[in-house]
Amino acid sequence: MSEDKRSEFDRIADKIQQQIIEDEKKIFSAKVIVEYNNPHNIYRMVDFDSHSVLTGSCGDTMEFYIRLKGDTVSDLSFMTDGCGATVACGSILTRMVEGVTIEEARKVTSSDLIETLEGLPDENLHCANLAVNALRTALNGCEGGA
């Protein structure tokens, strides 16, 4: 009997999970879904050259950690307590600016980030702004970067 209840529970859980996935597909691009389910570079780096922490108007916090080789961003990571869209923004942004100069990284805009993510719903556009602003704050802390 216990196994029957577990099986029923599993079927209900699977049905709920499938509904969540279908609802996400109606709201977010496939790229956003992939990024927030499998984010890259999400950790607190040690031995970094610059770091920033910003809290957005929604209450989400975004941290960026940057390591340089000369004036090139050689490695970076992020952490956030934000929603899936915020995670996706941080993940993609780290990959967009890794290997470019500080100056090139500063030129990345929230519009560039949103385009790379193949769009964000209006209610999540602030996530891209938070990520870009946190990155720029960290870039400003780089030696010779301000």
N, C-alpha and C positions, 0 to 999 in steps of 0.2 A: 504494500500500500504506500509506503514511503517513496518508493521508486516511481509510482504512478503520479504522486503529487509533484515530485521533482520534475518529471517529464512535462507535466502540465505547466509548471512554473517556467521551465525552459522554453516551451512553445510560446507562452505569453511574452517572455523577455525577448525572444527572437522577433516576434511580431512588432513589439514596441520599437526595437532597434531598427527594423526595416522601415517603419514609419518615420523615424527620425532621419534616416538616410534619405528617404524620398522628400521629406520637407526641406532638408539642407539643399538638395539639388534644385529646388524651386527658388531658393534664395541666393545661393553662392555659385560662382563659377567652379568648374571641376578643379581648376588650379588652386583656388582658395581651399577647397575641401582637402585636396592632397597635402597642401602645405600645413594646415593646422592639425591634420591627423598624423603627419610624419615630418615634423619641423626639423630644420637643420640649424646647427650652431646655437642651440638653446642650452646654455650653461653659464655659470659664473666663472669667468676666466681669472686665473691668478697670473701674476707677473705681466700685467698689462701696462701700456703707455698712457692710456687715457680711459676714463670711465665717466658715465653720466647716468643720472636717474631723474626721470620726469614723470609727473602724474598729470594725466589728461583731464579734460573737463568732465569726462564720464566716470572718473575715479580709478581708471586703469593706470598701472605704473609700468613703465618701460625702462629697462637698463641696457646700456650698450657698453661693451668692453672692446678696446682697440689695441692692437699691437702693430707697431710700425717697423718697416725696414727702410731706413732713409725717410723719404717723403711718401712712401707707398704703404697703403693699408695691407699688411701681410696676413693678418688674422683678425677676426672679430667674432664676437658672440653677443647674445642678448638673453635677457630674462624678462618675463612679464607675468603679472597676475591677471592679465586681461582675457577677453573672450577669444574664441577661435579666430576671428578676423584679425585681432591684434597679434596673435601668434603667427598667423600667415604673413602679416606685414613684416614682422621682425625677421622671420625666416628668409623670405625672399630678399629683403633689403640687405641682409648680411652677404648674400651671394652676389647681389648686384654690385657691391662696392669692394669686395675682396679683390686685391690685386691692382687696384687703381690708385692714383695719387690722391693725396688729401684734397687738393683743389678739385679734381674730377668728382670725388665723392661728395663734396659740398654742392655740386651742381645737380645732384639727383633731387627731384621734386616728388611731392606726394602724387602728382599726376603721373609721373613716370612709374612709380610703384603701383598705382592702381591699374595702369595699362598692362604692366607685367603680370599682375594677378588676374587679368582679363575681367576687370571690373569689381566693384564692391557696391552693395546696396547703400542708398543715401544715408541710412542710419549707422553705417559703419565707416563712412569716409573719414571721420575723426581718427580712426585707428591708423590710417596711413599718415595723417598729419602728426600724430604722436610719435610714430616710429621715426619719421624723417627728422622731426625736431630733436628727439633724443640722440639720434646719430649726429646731427650737426653740433649739438652741445658737446658730445664726446670729441668730435673733430676739433672744436675750438680749444679743447684742453690739450691737444697735441702740441709738442714743442714746435714753436714757430707757426702754429696754426691759428692763433687768435688774430 
